[in-house]
Amino acid sequence: MDNIYKARIADRLLARKLAGKGAVLIEGPKWCGKTTTARQQAKSLLDLGDTEVLKQSKQMMEISSKTLLQGETPRLIDEWQTITELWDTIRNEVDKRNAFSQFILTGSTVAPQAEDTVHSGTGRIGRVKMRPMSLYESGESTGSVSLTNLFDGETFEPQPNNIDLERIAFLACRGGWPQATLLEGDIALDQAFGYVDDISERDIQRVDGVKRSPERTRLLLRSYARNISQQVPYSTIKADMLSNDAKTLDEDTVADYIKALRKLFVIEDLDAWNPNIRSKAAIRTSDTRHFVDPSIGTASLGLGPKDLINDLDSFGLIFEDMAVRDLRVFAEALDGKLYHYRDSSGLECDTVLHRRNGTYGLIEVKLGGEKLINDGADALNKLADTIDTTKMKKPSFKMVLTAVGPYAYQRPDGIFVVPIGCLKD
């Protein structure tokens, strides 16, 4: 099992970045496969995740920091943030070598801000964002419907989907953790519970050296999970935490814990999209609450696949979190970013995939079923009608992304209905 490597979309992104940068930083949550992916292209390794190597490397930093960078290139510096001074050493070395593909850095916390280092690395150090696996990467999606093709104006014949609701529930609870995708049943599901334990008991303390309560971390994760895929303020999360045994709590404390979980790439909220519209309705700018993987939410609440099947309302919100994960992975490959839309008239769109070249797709997320699909299609058409196409492009496509359904197909009104088990970048 250790020798199995499932190809990642990040493989392509890393190769592209290395071709034009002296160093590339791979960021993302722990367990998402950063090191394994980096090793596919690295020619030598400095493993700072190894306690003994880290101890010796810290000593070497005092004597000759450049010695740590010697080795065949690209040289992988794993868990580089354990010696933050390495950032400037690497940047300086990239300047002196004046060559591409020199270093790959991996880390499970946000890179230090520019003021914490002599130089931010802009122009020298590229970045690749990794997340847990999409269903296409883990092998569950057939990939018969390509977002790239839809952006290019192509259509497709109806494509079969073989994933049912029970399987989607399992996949949401299992998550896209690479190790979990090699396992089955309860053993696969256990991985997410272990992840939440590690975050609450250890990582929340280590991220920036601030002492935080494991119990309060769990409360926050549970509250976030209860409000997943919704636009709620910190005050709502605080009130929810207070109703579940937190003794004293203020919004600043909630904000501090959320900031720490963002640094660990556990929480990744969805920004608001701000298009040119004909309507006078005010665009809502609140973020939609999301985890980097739906299994964090289900594990935080102690839920399994059967629990989701028995509560379809909650399942719908968890599925939206799952869809956002996959669409974000695909957006990276498409040189784009994912957003949501909502305005004061009540018009909303769950996700908007907007590319750097100005093209975009409107995507509503639904569990499935004729009524929900029709509701999603109506919302997409209404939003598309309000966009001022004299100031921006019309949408490249409109899609209802579903959990289930026998086929991926195009409706007579042009809207695509695509089960997530058919989608790829």
N, C-alpha and C positions, 0 to 999 in steps of 0.2 A: 504493500500500500504506500510505503514511503516514496517509491519511485514514480508514482502516478502524478503527472502534471497535466492539469486541464488548462488549455490555452486561455489567456485572458485578453480582453480588449486593451488593457494597459500594456501588453507586450508591444503592440504597434505604436502606442503613444510614447513609450519609453525609447524605442528605436528611433523614432522621428526626432524626439527632443535631443537625444545623444548626438545625432548627426549635426546638430546646429548649436550645441552648448558645450562648454568645458565640463560642466557638472550638472547632474539632474537630481533633484530631491523628490523622492516618492513619499507622499504623505497619506495617512489614512488610519483607521482604527486598528488596534491590535487584532491579530488573528485573521486579517483580511487577505493575507498572502503577499504582502509587500516584499519580504525578504526572499521568498521562493521565486517570485517573479523577477526580482533583481538578479538573482543568481543565474537565471537563464542566459543573461547577457554579460554578466561580470566575468572578468578573467582572474581576479584575485580578491581576497576578502580580509577585512579587519572587523571581527565580530565583537562589538562592544556590549552585546547582550550576554556574553560569557563573562562571569564575575572575575575570573583570573586574568583574562585578556584586558578587561576594563581597568583592573588594578594596575597592571603593568603599563598600560597605555597612559594612565594619568601620570605615572612617574616619568614616562618618556616625554610627555608634554613639557615637563620642566627642563629636560635635558636637550632634546632635539625633536620638536614637534613634526618637522618634515619627514622624519624617519617613518612615522606612522602612515605616510602617504606613498611610500615606496612599494611598488609592486606592478605587475602587469595590468594594463588598462583595458577596459574600464575597471577601476578598483572600487569595490563595494565597501562602504563604511556603514555597517549595520548598527542601528540605534545610536546614531551619531550624537543625539541631543544629550546623552549622558556625559559628554565632554563638550559643552557649548562653545568653548574657545576654538574648537576645530573648525567652526564655520569660517572664521576669518583666515585661518591657516589654509584651508582649502581654496578660498577665494583668491588669496595671494598666489598660491601655487598655480591656479588656473591662469592668472594673469601672466606669470612668468613662463609657463609652458606654451601659452598661446596656441593651444590645440583643442580640438573637440574630443568628446568621448573619454574624458579622463577619469571622472568619478561618478559613482551612483551613491546617493545617501538615502537611507530609510529611517523613518521615525514614526512613533505612535502618538506624538503630541505636536501641537502647532509649533512651527519654527519660531524662534525668538523674533520679536519686533526689531525694526531697524535700530531703535535707540539702545537695544541691548547688545549690539555688535558694532564693530567699527564700520561695517558696510553691509547693506542688506543683501548683496549678491545680485542685484538687478542687472540684467544683461549678461551675466556670467553663469548664474545657476538657474536652470529651468525647473519647472515643477510639473509633476504628474500626480493627480488625485486618484487614489484607489479607494474603492468601497467593497463591501462583500459582494459575492458573485451575483450577477443577474441570472435569471432562469436559463437564458441562452448559454451563458458561460458554464453553468453547472450541468448542462446537458438535458434539462427538462423541457426547454422550448425547442420546437423544430426549426425556428428561424425562417419559416416560409414567407413571412412578411417583413420586408426590409424598410426601415425608416429612411435610409439613404435613397432608395428607389422612389419612395413617396415624395421626398423633397425634390427629386428629379422629374416629378410629374408622371411617373409610371403607375399603372394600376396592376391588379393581379386577379387571376381566376380564383373562385372560392377554394379555400385551403382547409383541410380537416384539422380539428383540434381534439386531442385525446386525453386532456387533463380534466378530471371532474372536480366538483367542489370539495370533496373529501381530501383529494390530493393537494389542492391549493391550500386548504387549511393546514395540512401537514407541512407543506413547504414554507408557509408563513411562520409557523412555529419553529421549524428547523433553522430557517435563515439561510443566508448565502455564505456562511463561514466555510472556507475550502475543506477543512478537515471533516466537518459535519456532512458535506456532500458525498463523502466516501463511506458514510455509515448509514444504517437503516434503523427504523423503529425508534424505540425509546432511547437507545444509545445516541442516535443522531440528535434527538430532542434535548438530551442532557447538556449538550455543548452550550446552548444559549443560557441555561441556568448557571453554568460555570462561569460564563462571561460576565453576567450580572453580579455574581458573587465577587469576582476579581475586581470589577470596577468599584463596587461598594466598599470592599474591605481593604483594598490595597491601592489601586491606581488613583483614586480620588485624593489620596494623601500625597502621592508622589509627583503629581502633575506639576505643582509649583511650590511644594514644600509647606503648604498651608494645612494645618490640622483640621480635618472635617469629619463629621460624624457618619459612620457607616449606616446607622439607622436613618438619619435624615436623608442621606443619599438614596436609600431605598424608597423612602416616602416620596421623594421628588420624582424618581423614576416611575413609581406607580402612578403618581398624579399626572405626569406627562403622558403615560400610556392611556390613562382614562380620557385625556384631552387630545389624543393623537388625531392628526389630519383636520384639526380645527384651529380657528383663529381666536385664541383666548389670551388675555393679558396675564402678566405675572400675578396680579391680584387674585385671579381665579385659581391659579395653581397654589398660591399661598393659602387661600381659604380651604381648598381641598386637602392640603397637607394638615392644616389645623384641625380639620374634622376627623383626621385619622391619627390622633394621638401625639402630634408634635406639641410640645409644651409652650414654647414661645418662639415666635418667628416674625420677621419683617421682610418686606420686599427686597431690601438690599441683600439679605442673606440668601433669598431665593435666587436673585440675580447672580450672586457669587457662585453658587453651586452650579447653575446653568452654564456660566462662563467656563468653569472648570471642566464640565462635561463636554462643552464645545471644543476645548483644547485637546480633549481625548478623542475627538471625532465620534462621540457617542450620540450627541444631539446635532442635527443638521436641519434647521428650519428652512422653509421655502419662502423666498422673497416674493414680493408683489411685482407684477408686470405693470408697466406704465405706458400703454400705447397711446397713439393719437386716435381719439374717438369723437364722433359727431355729437354724442349725447352730452348733456350738461351735468349728468350724474357725477358725483365726486368719486374718484378711485380710492378704494380702501388700501392703505399701505401696511396693515398688520401682517406679520409673518404667519404662515401656517406651521403648526408644531409637528415636527417629524424626528424620528430616530434615523440613524444611518442604516438600520436594518429592522424589519418588523419583529423579528424574534426577540429583540431587546424589550419591546413592549409586552409581548405575550409572556415572556419569562418573568418580567417585573410584576405582572399581575397573577402569575402562577397558572396561566391558562394553557390548555392543550388543544389539539385539533377538534376534539368533540365539543369543547366549550365554545369554540367559534361557531361550529355548525348549529349549536343550540341558541345562539344569540346573533342573528344575522345583521342586526344594526351595528353591533360592535365589530363583527367580522368585516362589514363594509369599510369601516374606518381603518382597520388593520390592513385590509387589502389595498386601500389607497396608499398606505405607507409603503407597502411592498412594491406597488406600481411606481411610486416616486423613486424608490431605490433603483429599479431597473432603468427607468427613463433617465435618471442622472448618469448612470454608467454609459448609456448610449449617447447622451448629450456630450460627454467628454470626447467620444470618438467623432462626433459630428461637429466639433468646434463650436459648441453651443452651451447654453445654460438653461436650467429649468426654472420656471416661475409659476405662480398662480395668479388668478385675476378675480377681483370682486369689486363692485361699486355700490354706491348708495341706493341704487334702484333695486338691488337684490340680484342683479345679473352676476354670474360667476362662472369660472372655468377652473377645474381642478388643477390642470397643468398646461403650461405653454412652453414648448421647446423652441427657444429663440436662438438662432445661430448668429455668429459674428458677421456674416455677410448680409444680414437683414431679413433672411427668410425665416419663417416660423410655422409651426403646426399647433393647432388647438386640440387638446386631448382631454376628454371627460373620462372619469374612471368610475365604473359601475360593476357590481357583482355579476349582473347578467339578467336575462329575462326581458321580454318585449317591452313592458311598461318602463323599466329603468333605462333601457336603451333609447326608447322614444324620448324620455325626459332629457337624457343627455344630448341627444341630437337636437332637440328644440333649443337647449341652452347654447349649443355651439352655433346654430344658425342665427340666433338673436345677437350673440356677441359679434359674429362675423359681419352682421348687418350694421353694427354701430361703428365699426372701424373706418376711419377716414382714409380711404385708399388714394386720396390725392396727396397725402403726406407720408404714407408708408405702404408697403406692399400688402396685397391681400394674402390670406393664409395659404401656404402651399398645400395643406390638406386639413381636414377635420376628421377626428377619430373618436369613437367610443371604445375605450380599452376595457375589456371585460375579464372577469375571473374565469368564466365558463362560457360554453356555447359550442355547438357542433362544428361550426365553420367560422373562418375569417372571410368576410365578403364586403362588397361595396353596395350600399343602399341606392335606390333610384335617385335620391337627392344628392348623391355624390359622397356622402359621409361613409367612412370606413368603420366597420365593426370588427374588432380584432381581439380575440382571446389572448391573454398574456403568454399563453403557451405556444403562440405562433410568432412572437415578435423578436426581432433582433435589430441591431444598429444598421 
